[in-house]
Amino acid sequence: MTTKTPAQEITTLPDLIDHLKAAAQVELSTIPLYLYATYTIKTRGYSQWAAGASAQRTMLGVAIEEMLHLTLVRNLLIAVGDTSFRLYDKGVITTYPGPMLKREPELTLRLRKLSSEQVRNTFLQIELPSGPQGSALGQIEPYHSLGEFYARIERGIRTLRPTIDWGRAKKDLWKFQYHRAYWNQNGGSDHPLLVVDEASAIQAMQIIVDQGEGAPDDKGLLPDPIVRTDDHPPEEIGKWQASHYAKFSDIAKGLDGIGVVLDDNGKQKYTIDDSEVIWPVLDDPDLKTVAADQPVKDLMELSNAVYCYVLALLDAIYRTPMEALAPKSLDPFTKSVRYGYERAFIAAMQGLLYPVCDLLVRTPLVANQPVHAGPPFQYYAFTTKKPKAELAALCEKLLTEFPALGGDDGVQRQIALLPDIELP
């Protein structure tokens, strides 16, 4: 650990914006990791009590909260005056395997099935609680935990208090933030919030850190992975949910039906057979390593295109201001382009990304071989400014080989219902 010096602090607005962009990129890099692990759990069509169902609920909740964190950071960016950041950008989308952005010691992020090893070696390291407050950072690099990184941003906001106008110079800037949507019924009660002043900015960062590593203890030192208990009133339930670090610790201990199960003394009791719970997927799937004559390669390409469409749709949301409410005689939602994009984002996550990825993890990479495919979460370069038609064409050519993509409630139908967004 290096010694903190004034030069290591955020002292200019451009430096603060750079840190927030880096934070958004870090949050985005974790989402495919957690979704990939979630998609590898065998629960579709199984009983809700099937082995792995608990882990799937936990993982899905964590992934959705990471989406919330990404949204909060982007709201912060807009609040301090930057509207240039884009998710659908080759330089922003993470390549796997690859190092976690600006982290020290270096942590390699890899797309792998859910396992005790992946949870211990990667997920717990991502959500690792920070040390005592005041641990040092240097420029944007290195940071040693996300808690430290966000603490530095918080100090920067307080330092720049006279400089940040919180959108007052552009009075309608808040309309470009994202705050209406379904978020996390599998976890806590926090939701996207508008960042309009210093207090709401600090609150946004506290949500991110508390959900990830846990809230600080009474002395403001080490995070405490507090766990919800039955003797707390319902209105307090958001305060008492377990942090991501605590949830991953439970999975690593085998408490959610995955991997090695430990006794109270930390000794191995038994190991759950992966083949019963987890699909045998490829590590770090990559289109470049799949033979051109394998039909699954086109399905992997479709998954990349769907993932990038979802990111482009989020960008469209942030480019489109919230409209003033329509007169009471009109429906304020169906008349709103912005609200249509927001609904489409949720529909695309549930009705496009999930079924395509689920089909991939169920499909052998090569026919009659034990290793299955998986979604690469790679950058897909749309060839037109309107990606919807390109998505439809990619899906159309796969229907013969993968008929599950069709049907009244299939992926093809869901694509037809998407808004025809235009890329900048």
URWO-V976886 format. One record per backbone hydrogen bond with DSSP energy under -0.5 kcal/mol. NH is the residue of the N-H (numbers start at 1). CO is the residue of the C=O. Records with the same first field share a line. If there is no record, write none. Layout:
NH: CO, CO
This chain:
8: 5
9: 6
11: 9
16: 12
17: 13
18: 14
19: 15
20: 16
21: 17
22: 18
23: 19
24: 20
25: 21
26: 22
27: 23
28: 24
29: 25
30: 26, 27
31: 27, 28
32: 28
33: 29
34: 30
35: 31
36: 32
37: 33
38: 34
39: 35
40: 36
41: 38
42: 277
43: 41
46: 43
50: 47
53: 50
55: 256
56: 52
57: 53
58: 54
59: 55
60: 56
61: 57
62: 58
63: 59
64: 60
65: 61
66: 62
67: 63
68: 64
69: 65
70: 66
71: 67
72: 68
73: 69
74: 70
75: 71
76: 72
77: 73
78: 74
79: 75
80: 76
81: 78
82: 77
83: 81
89: 87
92: 89
93: 89
97: 109
98: 109
100: 107
103: 100
104: 143
109: 98
110: 108
112: 110
114: 37
119: 115
120: 116
121: 117
122: 118
123: 118
124: 119
126: 122
127: 123
128: 125
133: 220
135: 132
138: 142
141: 138
143: 102
149: 145
150: 146
151: 147
152: 148
153: 149
154: 150
155: 151
156: 152
157: 153
158: 154
159: 155
160: 156
161: 158
163: 160
164: 160
168: 165
173: 170
175: 172
176: 173
177: 174
179: 177
181: 179
187: 184
196: 194
201: 197
202: 198
203: 199
204: 200
205: 201
206: 202
207: 203
208: 204
209: 205
210: 206
211: 207
212: 208
213: 209
214: 209
215: 224
217: 222
220: 217
223: 130
224: 215
225: 223
226: 224
232: 229
236: 233
237: 234
239: 236
240: 236, 237
241: 238
244: 211
245: 212
247: 243
248: 244
249: 245
250: 246
251: 247
252: 248
253: 249
254: 251
255: 250
257: 254
261: 270
262: 253, 260
263: 267
266: 263
269: 261
270: 261
272: 259
276: 273
277: 273, 274
278: 274
279: 40
281: 279
282: 372
284: 111
289: 286
290: 287
294: 291
295: 293
297: 294
298: 294, 295
299: 295
300: 296
301: 297
302: 298
303: 299
304: 300
305: 301
306: 302
307: 303
308: 304
309: 305
310: 306
311: 307
312: 308
313: 309
314: 310
315: 311
316: 312
317: 313
318: 314
319: 315
320: 316, 317
321: 319
322: 175
330: 327
332: 330
335: 331
336: 333
337: 335
340: 336
341: 337
342: 338
343: 339
344: 340
345: 341
346: 342
347: 343
348: 344
349: 345
350: 346
351: 347
352: 348
353: 348
354: 349
356: 352
357: 353
358: 354
359: 355
360: 356
361: 357
362: 358
363: 360
365: 371
366: 371
369: 366
372: 280
373: 360, 363
382: 380
387: 385
389: 386
390: 386
391: 387
392: 388
393: 389
394: 390
395: 391
396: 392
397: 393
398: 395
399: 395, 396
402: 398
405: 402
406: 403
410: 407
412: 405
414: 410
415: 411
416: 412
417: 413, 414
418: 414, 415
421: 419
423: 385
